[in-house]
Amino acid sequence: MIQLRNLRKQFGGRVAVDDLTLAVPRGEIFGLLGHNGAGKSTAIGMMLGQVWPTGGEVRVGGFDVFAQRQRALAKVGAIFESPAFYDYLSGWRNLHILSSYSTPASGRRIREVLDWVGLTGREHSKVRTYSHGMRTRLALAQAMLPNPELLILDEPGDGLDPEGTAELRTTILRLHRELGLTILLSSHLLPEVEQLCTRIAVLREGRKVFEGTLEETKRRNQWVRLRVGDFGRATADLRQAGLITDQRDGARVALAVSVETDAVVRWLVGQGMPVFEIAREAETLENFYLSLMNEVRKP
């Protein structure tokens, strides 16, 4: 559905996106991750034809976004940057006006999208009376107006409380399940990405440092919580013995291939080092992300 090839964007002397090649398969919820300033929003801006690339190619639905913009974006809905509404008008009136800027939506279509996002009953209230979560749902309704096949959502859950986050998650999953939408989700809320996405890509300083499935992230490193008398000495010796490959947080180690926790305990005890605790941890996307960032920072 989305193909980026050797995409690059430079603002003056600063490279925001550097040689980014990425494929978002049709029908998936794809997560785009990275720290603030990693290049996520710049990449999305180029996907939507709002930021002109310095080099490379952007194709959406098989069409070049810059050579065939209308065809490429005809079936795309998006929440990009901070959605702006007329606070003194109702949600319904906002959707009616905003749709007129591109392809006017019928009253029937407006009713449909309001129902999809759970705003039926509040559609005639002024937007200034909406909660932050309701404004996010209104933005999602606006993105749904063109009856898209692809939704691009740039930090849609930013600033939501736990209840609003859960409501947004449920809505995204329902849209994907019942309408078969392809969804590109940029977010820094890693637990949400873990519950929503099947594939992810991670950017750091404009470059892609990982692309793959959520399952691959869970197989990447199996972290073990280790509590000993001298963690620094223990991990240095364990690494030299070939029993671990990494350590982090002063409390966790990554075991080498085929090494089990009992082998670590036997070796440490044999070296005269007491072991107070050792336990495997379920790999989470947050653990994977922090580990990946740590790897990238190493010289």
C-alpha positions as YAML, in Angstrom:
chain: A
units: angstrom
residues:
- id: 1
  name: MET
  ca: [0.00, 0.00, 0.00]
- id: 2
  name: ILE
  ca: [2.90, 2.37, 0.81]
- id: 3
  name: GLN
  ca: [6.36, 2.08, -0.74]
- id: 4
  name: LEU
  ca: [9.25, 4.38, 0.09]
- id: 5
  name: ARG
  ca: [12.51, 3.96, -1.80]
- id: 6
  name: ASN
  ca: [15.73, 5.72, -0.76]
- id: 7
  name: LEU
  ca: [13.67, 8.63, 0.57]
- id: 8
  name: ARG
  ca: [15.61, 11.64, 1.78]
- id: 9
  name: LYS
  ca: [14.66, 15.04, 3.15]
- id: 10
  name: GLN
  ca: [17.10, 17.76, 4.09]
- id: 11
  name: PHE
  ca: [16.23, 21.11, 5.67]
- id: 12
  name: GLY
  ca: [19.22, 23.35, 5.11]
- id: 13
  name: GLY
  ca: [22.16, 21.52, 6.70]
- id: 14
  name: ARG
  ca: [19.96, 19.14, 8.71]
- id: 15
  name: VAL
  ca: [18.99, 15.73, 7.34]
- id: 16
  name: ALA
  ca: [15.54, 14.84, 8.69]
- id: 17
  name: VAL
  ca: [15.04, 11.59, 6.73]
- id: 18
  name: ASP
  ca: [18.03, 9.69, 5.38]
- id: 19
  name: ASP
  ca: [17.81, 6.94, 2.73]
- id: 20
  name: LEU
  ca: [14.51, 5.53, 4.04]
- id: 21
  name: THR
  ca: [13.21, 2.42, 2.27]
- id: 22
  name: LEU
  ca: [9.99, 1.05, 3.69]
- id: 23
  name: ALA
  ca: [7.01, -1.08, 2.63]
- id: 24
  name: VAL
  ca: [3.60, -1.09, 4.32]
- id: 25
  name: PRO
  ca: [1.62, -4.17, 3.17]
- id: 26
  name: ARG
  ca: [-2.06, -3.84, 2.32]
- id: 27
  name: GLY
  ca: [-4.43, -4.77, 5.14]
- id: 28
  name: GLU
  ca: [-1.98, -4.39, 8.05]
- id: 29
  name: ILE
  ca: [-1.73, -2.04, 11.01]
- id: 30
  name: PHE
  ca: [1.86, -0.83, 10.70]
- id: 31
  name: GLY
  ca: [3.62, 1.07, 13.47]
- id: 32
  name: LEU
  ca: [6.18, 3.80, 12.80]
- id: 33
  name: LEU
  ca: [8.26, 4.40, 15.93]
- id: 34
  name: GLY
  ca: [11.05, 6.71, 16.98]
- id: 35
  name: HIS
  ca: [12.02, 9.45, 19.42]
- id: 36
  name: ASN
  ca: [10.94, 13.06, 18.96]
- id: 37
  name: GLY
  ca: [12.83, 14.40, 15.96]
- id: 38
  name: ALA
  ca: [13.51, 10.92, 14.53]
- id: 39
  name: GLY
  ca: [11.87, 11.85, 11.21]
- id: 40
  name: LYS
  ca: [8.44, 10.20, 11.60]
- id: 41
  name: SER
  ca: [6.32, 13.26, 10.89]
- id: 42
  name: THR
  ca: [8.59, 14.37, 8.04]
- id: 43
  name: ALA
  ca: [8.25, 10.93, 6.43]
- id: 44
  name: ILE
  ca: [4.46, 11.06, 6.82]
- id: 45
  name: GLY
  ca: [4.39, 14.57, 5.38]
- id: 46
  name: MET
  ca: [6.12, 13.20, 2.27]
- id: 47
  name: MET
  ca: [3.66, 10.28, 2.07]
- id: 48
  name: LEU
  ca: [0.82, 12.83, 2.04]
- id: 49
  name: GLY
  ca: [2.49, 15.07, -0.52]
- id: 50
  name: GLN
  ca: [2.80, 17.95, 1.93]
- id: 51
  name: VAL
  ca: [6.59, 17.83, 2.25]
- id: 52
  name: TRP
  ca: [8.67, 17.71, -0.93]
- id: 53
  name: PRO
  ca: [11.50, 15.14, -0.75]
- id: 54
  name: THR
  ca: [15.11, 15.99, -1.43]
- id: 55
  name: GLY
  ca: [15.47, 12.61, -3.11]
- id: 56
  name: GLY
  ca: [13.90, 9.17, -3.44]
- id: 57
  name: GLU
  ca: [10.43, 7.92, -4.30]
- id: 58
  name: VAL
  ca: [7.07, 7.76, -2.50]
- id: 59
  name: ARG
  ca: [4.29, 5.54, -3.86]
- id: 60
  name: VAL
  ca: [0.85, 5.09, -2.31]
- id: 61
  name: GLY
  ca: [-1.57, 2.55, -3.77]
- id: 62
  name: GLY
  ca: [0.89, 2.01, -6.61]
- id: 63
  name: PHE
  ca: [0.95, 5.70, -7.67]
- id: 64
  name: ASP
  ca: [3.77, 8.21, -7.32]
- id: 65
  name: VAL
  ca: [2.60, 10.78, -4.75]
- id: 66
  name: PHE
  ca: [4.28, 13.71, -6.50]
- id: 67
  name: ALA
  ca: [3.75, 12.76, -10.16]
- id: 68
  name: GLN
  ca: [0.20, 11.39, -9.66]
- id: 69
  name: ARG
  ca: [-0.89, 13.07, -6.44]
- id: 70
  name: GLN
  ca: [-4.66, 12.96, -7.00]
- id: 71
  name: ARG
  ca: [-4.72, 9.24, -7.82]
- id: 72
  name: ALA
  ca: [-2.23, 8.36, -5.07]
- id: 73
  name: LEU
  ca: [-4.20, 10.14, -2.31]
- id: 74
  name: ALA
  ca: [-7.76, 9.53, -3.54]
- id: 75
  name: LYS
  ca: [-8.35, 6.74, -1.03]
- id: 76
  name: VAL
  ca: [-6.23, 8.09, 1.85]
- id: 77
  name: GLY
  ca: [-7.48, 9.59, 5.10]
- id: 78
  name: ALA
  ca: [-5.12, 11.11, 7.64]
- id: 79
  name: ILE
  ca: [-4.65, 12.72, 11.03]
- id: 80
  name: PHE
  ca: [-1.49, 14.75, 10.55]
- id: 81
  name: GLU
  ca: [-0.01, 17.23, 13.03]
- id: 82
  name: SER
  ca: [-2.64, 18.99, 15.19]
- id: 83
  name: PRO
  ca: [-6.15, 18.84, 13.68]
- id: 84
  name: ALA
  ca: [-7.78, 22.29, 13.63]
- id: 85
  name: PHE
  ca: [-11.52, 22.83, 14.03]
- id: 86
  name: TYR
  ca: [-13.89, 25.77, 14.29]
- id: 87
  name: ASP
  ca: [-14.62, 25.69, 18.02]
- id: 88
  name: TYR
  ca: [-17.75, 27.86, 17.72]
- id: 89
  name: LEU
  ca: [-19.37, 25.40, 15.26]
- id: 90
  name: SER
  ca: [-20.79, 21.94, 15.83]
- id: 91
  name: GLY
  ca: [-18.94, 18.74, 15.00]
- id: 92
  name: TRP
  ca: [-21.37, 18.13, 12.14]
- id: 93
  name: ARG
  ca: [-20.86, 21.62, 10.69]
- id: 94
  name: ASN
  ca: [-17.09, 21.25, 10.96]
- id: 95
  name: LEU
  ca: [-17.14, 18.03, 8.95]
- id: 96
  name: HIS
  ca: [-19.44, 19.57, 6.34]
- id: 97
  name: ILE
  ca: [-17.17, 22.62, 5.88]
- id: 98
  name: LEU
  ca: [-13.87, 20.72, 5.98]
- id: 99
  name: SER
  ca: [-15.04, 18.17, 3.43]
- id: 100
  name: SER
  ca: [-16.00, 20.98, 1.04]
- id: 101
  name: TYR
  ca: [-12.32, 21.90, 0.72]
- id: 102
  name: SER
  ca: [-11.64, 18.67, -1.19]
- id: 103
  name: THR
  ca: [-14.58, 16.38, -1.99]
- id: 104
  name: PRO
  ca: [-17.90, 17.43, -0.42]
- id: 105
  name: ALA
  ca: [-19.44, 14.70, 1.78]
- id: 106
  name: SER
  ca: [-23.14, 13.94, 1.83]
- id: 107
  name: GLY
  ca: [-25.17, 14.16, 5.03]
- id: 108
  name: ARG
  ca: [-25.46, 10.38, 4.93]
- id: 109
  name: ARG
  ca: [-21.69, 9.95, 4.83]
- id: 110
  name: ILE
  ca: [-21.21, 12.40, 7.70]
- id: 111
  name: ARG
  ca: [-23.72, 10.44, 9.78]
- id: 112
  name: GLU
  ca: [-21.88, 7.19, 8.97]
- id: 113
  name: VAL
  ca: [-18.46, 8.41, 10.07]
- id: 114
  name: LEU
  ca: [-19.83, 10.04, 13.23]
- id: 115
  name: ASP
  ca: [-21.39, 6.70, 14.12]
- id: 116
  name: TRP
  ca: [-18.13, 4.86, 13.40]
- id: 117
  name: VAL
  ca: [-16.19, 7.04, 15.85]
- id: 118
  name: GLY
  ca: [-18.89, 7.14, 18.54]
- id: 119
  name: LEU
  ca: [-19.96, 10.80, 18.30]
- id: 120
  name: THR
  ca: [-23.60, 10.18, 17.45]
- id: 121
  name: GLY
  ca: [-25.66, 12.22, 19.89]
- id: 122
  name: ARG
  ca: [-22.99, 14.93, 20.24]
- id: 123
  name: GLU
  ca: [-22.68, 15.84, 16.57]
- id: 124
  name: HIS
  ca: [-24.67, 19.08, 16.98]
- id: 125
  name: SER
  ca: [-22.78, 20.25, 20.09]
- id: 126
  name: LYS
  ca: [-20.20, 22.99, 19.59]
- id: 127
  name: VAL
  ca: [-16.67, 21.66, 19.35]
- id: 128
  name: ARG
  ca: [-15.53, 23.91, 22.19]
- id: 129
  name: THR
  ca: [-17.60, 21.68, 24.52]
- id: 130
  name: TYR
  ca: [-15.79, 18.52, 23.36]
- id: 131
  name: SER
  ca: [-13.25, 16.74, 25.53]
- id: 132
  name: HIS
  ca: [-9.79, 16.06, 24.13]
- id: 133
  name: GLY
  ca: [-10.84, 12.49, 23.38]
- id: 134
  name: MET
  ca: [-13.94, 13.67, 21.50]
- id: 135
  name: ARG
  ca: [-11.84, 16.08, 19.41]
- id: 136
  name: THR
  ca: [-9.55, 13.17, 18.52]
- id: 137
  name: ARG
  ca: [-12.58, 11.13, 17.45]
- id: 138
  name: LEU
  ca: [-13.80, 14.08, 15.37]
- id: 139
  name: ALA
  ca: [-10.39, 14.20, 13.67]
- id: 140
  name: LEU
  ca: [-10.70, 10.49, 12.95]
- id: 141
  name: ALA
  ca: [-14.20, 11.10, 11.53]
- id: 142
  name: GLN
  ca: [-12.73, 13.75, 9.22]
- id: 143
  name: ALA
  ca: [-10.07, 11.27, 8.07]
- id: 144
  name: MET
  ca: [-12.82, 8.73, 7.33]
- id: 145
  name: LEU
  ca: [-14.92, 11.06, 5.14]
- id: 146
  name: PRO
  ca: [-13.33, 10.11, 1.78]
- id: 147
  name: ASN
  ca: [-14.13, 6.42, 2.43]
- id: 148
  name: PRO
  ca: [-10.41, 5.59, 2.52]
- id: 149
  name: GLU
  ca: [-8.59, 2.32, 2.01]
- id: 150
  name: LEU
  ca: [-5.55, 3.70, 3.89]
- id: 151
  name: LEU
  ca: [-5.52, 5.64, 7.16]
- id: 152
  name: ILE
  ca: [-2.35, 7.49, 8.17]
- id: 153
  name: LEU
  ca: [-2.46, 8.50, 11.84]
- id: 154
  name: ASP
  ca: [0.35, 10.68, 13.20]
- id: 155
  name: GLU
  ca: [0.37, 10.48, 17.03]
- id: 156
  name: PRO
  ca: [-3.44, 10.21, 17.27]
- id: 157
  name: GLY
  ca: [-3.38, 9.34, 20.97]
- id: 158
  name: ASP
  ca: [-1.14, 12.22, 22.02]
- id: 159
  name: GLY
  ca: [-2.46, 13.81, 25.22]
- id: 160
  name: LEU
  ca: [-5.32, 11.36, 25.75]
- id: 161
  name: ASP
  ca: [-6.14, 10.04, 29.21]
- id: 162
  name: PRO
  ca: [-6.25, 6.23, 29.73]
- id: 163
  name: GLU
  ca: [-9.98, 6.07, 28.96]
- id: 164
  name: GLY
  ca: [-9.57, 8.07, 25.76]
- id: 165
  name: THR
  ca: [-6.60, 5.95, 24.72]
- id: 166
  name: ALA
  ca: [-8.60, 2.75, 25.22]
- id: 167
  name: GLU
  ca: [-11.54, 4.16, 23.21]
- id: 168
  name: LEU
  ca: [-9.24, 5.15, 20.36]
- id: 169
  name: ARG
  ca: [-7.61, 1.71, 20.36]
- id: 170
  name: THR
  ca: [-11.01, 0.00, 20.18]
- id: 171
  name: THR
  ca: [-12.07, 2.25, 17.29]
- id: 172
  name: ILE
  ca: [-8.88, 1.64, 15.30]
- id: 173
  name: LEU
  ca: [-9.19, -2.12, 15.73]
- id: 174
  name: ARG
  ca: [-12.84, -2.01, 14.68]
- id: 175
  name: LEU
  ca: [-12.07, 0.02, 11.55]
- id: 176
  name: HIS
  ca: [-9.33, -2.43, 10.63]
- id: 177
  name: ARG
  ca: [-11.44, -5.51, 11.34]
- id: 178
  name: GLU
  ca: [-14.75, -4.45, 9.82]
- id: 179
  name: LEU
  ca: [-13.64, -2.22, 6.94]
- id: 180
  name: GLY
  ca: [-10.34, -3.95, 6.11]
- id: 181
  name: LEU
  ca: [-8.40, -0.68, 6.23]
- id: 182
  name: THR
  ca: [-4.64, -0.48, 5.99]
- id: 183
  name: ILE
  ca: [-3.45, 1.72, 8.86]
- id: 184
  name: LEU
  ca: [-0.08, 3.42, 9.34]
- id: 185
  name: LEU
  ca: [0.22, 4.49, 12.97]
- id: 186
  name: SER
  ca: [2.98, 6.78, 14.19]
- id: 187
  name: SER
  ca: [3.14, 6.77, 17.98]
- id: 188
  name: HIS
  ca: [5.43, 7.00, 20.99]
- id: 189
  name: LEU
  ca: [2.93, 5.01, 23.12]
- id: 190
  name: LEU
  ca: [4.69, 1.67, 22.89]
- id: 191
  name: PRO
  ca: [2.12, -0.39, 24.83]
- id: 192
  name: GLU
  ca: [-0.57, 0.83, 22.41]
- id: 193
  name: VAL
  ca: [1.56, -0.03, 19.38]
- id: 194
  name: GLU
  ca: [2.12, -3.49, 20.88]
- id: 195
  name: GLN
  ca: [-1.65, -4.06, 21.14]
- id: 196
  name: LEU
  ca: [-2.48, -2.67, 17.70]
- id: 197
  name: CYS
  ca: [0.28, -3.40, 15.21]
- id: 198
  name: THR
  ca: [1.46, -6.49, 13.38]
- id: 199
  name: ARG
  ca: [4.59, -4.91, 11.89]
- id: 200
  name: ILE
  ca: [6.76, -1.94, 12.88]
- id: 201
  name: ALA
  ca: [9.63, 0.17, 11.68]
- id: 202
  name: VAL
  ca: [11.89, 2.15, 14.02]
- id: 203
  name: LEU
  ca: [13.59, 5.41, 13.03]
- id: 204
  name: ARG
  ca: [16.51, 7.08, 14.75]
- id: 205
  name: GLU
  ca: [17.90, 10.40, 13.57]
- id: 206
  name: GLY
  ca: [16.20, 9.98, 10.21]
- id: 207
  name: ARG
  ca: [17.45, 6.47, 9.50]
- id: 208
  name: LYS
  ca: [15.61, 3.15, 9.76]
- id: 209
  name: VAL
  ca: [17.22, 0.93, 12.38]
- id: 210
  name: PHE
  ca: [14.63, -1.87, 12.37]
- id: 211
  name: GLU
  ca: [11.73, -3.17, 10.28]
- id: 212
  name: GLY
  ca: [9.89, -6.39, 11.01]
- id: 213
  name: THR
  ca: [7.04, -8.13, 12.79]
- id: 214
  name: LEU
  ca: [6.13, -7.84, 16.46]
- id: 215
  name: GLU
  ca: [7.06, -11.50, 16.81]
- id: 216
  name: GLU
  ca: [10.58, -10.74, 15.64]
- id: 217
  name: THR
  ca: [10.97, -8.10, 18.35]
- id: 218
  name: LYS
  ca: [10.08, -10.68, 21.00]
- id: 219
  name: ARG
  ca: [12.69, -13.12, 19.72]
- id: 220
  name: ARG
  ca: [15.43, -10.52, 19.45]
- id: 221
  name: ASN
  ca: [16.72, -10.63, 23.03]
- id: 222
  name: GLN
  ca: [15.52, -12.65, 26.01]
- id: 223
  name: TRP
  ca: [16.23, -10.44, 28.99]
- id: 224
  name: VAL
  ca: [16.88, -11.98, 32.39]
- id: 225
  name: ARG
  ca: [16.62, -10.09, 35.66]
- id: 226
  name: LEU
  ca: [19.79, -10.68, 37.68]
- id: 227
  name: ARG
  ca: [20.51, -9.54, 41.23]
- id: 228
  name: VAL
  ca: [24.01, -10.21, 42.51]
- id: 229
  name: GLY
  ca: [26.46, -8.61, 44.91]
- id: 230
  name: ASP
  ca: [28.50, -6.84, 42.21]
- id: 231
  name: PHE
  ca: [26.54, -6.48, 38.97]
- id: 232
  name: GLY
  ca: [29.33, -4.74, 37.05]
- id: 233
  name: ARG
  ca: [31.92, -7.40, 37.84]
- id: 234
  name: ALA
  ca: [29.44, -10.24, 37.27]
- id: 235
  name: THR
  ca: [28.37, -9.01, 33.83]
- id: 236
  name: ALA
  ca: [31.95, -8.32, 32.72]
- id: 237
  name: ASP
  ca: [32.96, -11.86, 33.68]
- id: 238
  name: LEU
  ca: [29.81, -13.43, 32.19]
- id: 239
  name: ARG
  ca: [30.40, -11.63, 28.91]
- id: 240
  name: GLN
  ca: [34.04, -12.80, 28.84]
- id: 241
  name: ALA
  ca: [32.85, -16.36, 29.51]
- id: 242
  name: GLY
  ca: [30.47, -16.14, 26.55]
- id: 243
  name: LEU
  ca: [27.34, -16.61, 28.67]
- id: 244
  name: ILE
  ca: [25.71, -13.20, 28.00]
- id: 245
  name: THR
  ca: [25.66, -10.82, 25.07]
- id: 246
  name: ASP
  ca: [24.44, -7.61, 26.68]
- id: 247
  name: GLN
  ca: [23.37, -5.91, 29.93]
- id: 248
  name: ARG
  ca: [21.26, -2.90, 30.80]
- id: 249
  name: ASP
  ca: [19.76, -0.92, 33.67]
- id: 250
  name: GLY
  ca: [22.23, -2.40, 36.17]
- id: 251
  name: ALA
  ca: [19.79, -5.28, 36.65]
- id: 252
  name: ARG
  ca: [19.25, -7.18, 33.39]
- id: 253
  name: VAL
  ca: [21.32, -9.37, 31.09]
- id: 254
  name: ALA
  ca: [20.71, -10.90, 27.65]
- id: 255
  name: LEU
  ca: [21.73, -14.56, 27.52]
- id: 256
  name: ALA
  ca: [23.84, -15.96, 24.72]
- id: 257
  name: VAL
  ca: [22.23, -18.43, 22.32]
- id: 258
  name: SER
  ca: [21.38, -21.78, 23.99]
- id: 259
  name: VAL
  ca: [22.43, -20.52, 27.46]
- id: 260
  name: GLU
  ca: [19.90, -21.10, 30.25]
- id: 261
  name: THR
  ca: [19.64, -19.38, 33.62]
- id: 262
  name: ASP
  ca: [20.91, -22.44, 35.53]
- id: 263
  name: ALA
  ca: [24.22, -22.25, 33.63]
- id: 264
  name: VAL
  ca: [24.63, -18.61, 34.67]
- id: 265
  name: VAL
  ca: [23.92, -19.45, 38.32]
- id: 266
  name: ARG
  ca: [26.38, -22.37, 38.36]
- id: 267
  name: TRP
  ca: [29.10, -20.25, 36.81]
- id: 268
  name: LEU
  ca: [28.62, -17.29, 39.16]
- id: 269
  name: VAL
  ca: [28.50, -19.49, 42.27]
- id: 270
  name: GLY
  ca: [31.60, -21.30, 41.01]
- id: 271
  name: GLN
  ca: [33.35, -17.91, 40.90]
- id: 272
  name: GLY
  ca: [32.35, -17.23, 44.48]
- id: 273
  name: MET
  ca: [29.65, -14.66, 43.60]
- id: 274
  name: PRO
  ca: [26.32, -15.01, 45.45]
- id: 275
  name: VAL
  ca: [23.15, -14.90, 43.31]
- id: 276
  name: PHE
  ca: [20.13, -13.37, 45.06]
- id: 277
  name: GLU
  ca: [17.70, -13.48, 42.13]
- id: 278
  name: ILE
  ca: [17.59, -14.62, 38.51]
- id: 279
  name: ALA
  ca: [14.39, -14.71, 36.45]
- id: 280
  name: ARG
  ca: [13.46, -14.53, 32.79]
- id: 281
  name: GLU
  ca: [11.35, -11.57, 31.70]
- id: 282
  name: ALA
  ca: [8.71, -11.58, 29.00]
- id: 283
  name: GLU
  ca: [10.03, -9.46, 26.14]
- id: 284
  name: THR
  ca: [7.97, -6.33, 25.56]
- id: 285
  name: LEU
  ca: [8.11, -3.82, 22.75]
- id: 286
  name: GLU
  ca: [9.40, -1.26, 25.26]
- id: 287
  name: ASN
  ca: [12.29, -3.56, 26.25]
- id: 288
  name: PHE
  ca: [13.07, -4.21, 22.59]
- id: 289
  name: TYR
  ca: [12.94, -0.50, 21.71]
- id: 290
  name: LEU
  ca: [15.23, 0.55, 24.57]
- id: 291
  name: SER
  ca: [17.65, -2.25, 23.75]
- id: 292
  name: LEU
  ca: [17.68, -1.23, 20.08]
- id: 293
  name: MET
  ca: [18.33, 2.42, 20.93]
- id: 294
  name: ASN
  ca: [21.17, 1.33, 23.22]
- id: 295
  name: GLU
  ca: [22.70, -0.74, 20.40]
- id: 296
  name: VAL
  ca: [22.48, 2.17, 17.98]
- id: 297
  name: ARG
  ca: [24.23, 4.53, 20.42]
- id: 298
  name: LYS
  ca: [27.20, 2.20, 20.86]
- id: 299
  name: PRO
  ca: [30.29, 3.24, 18.85]
...
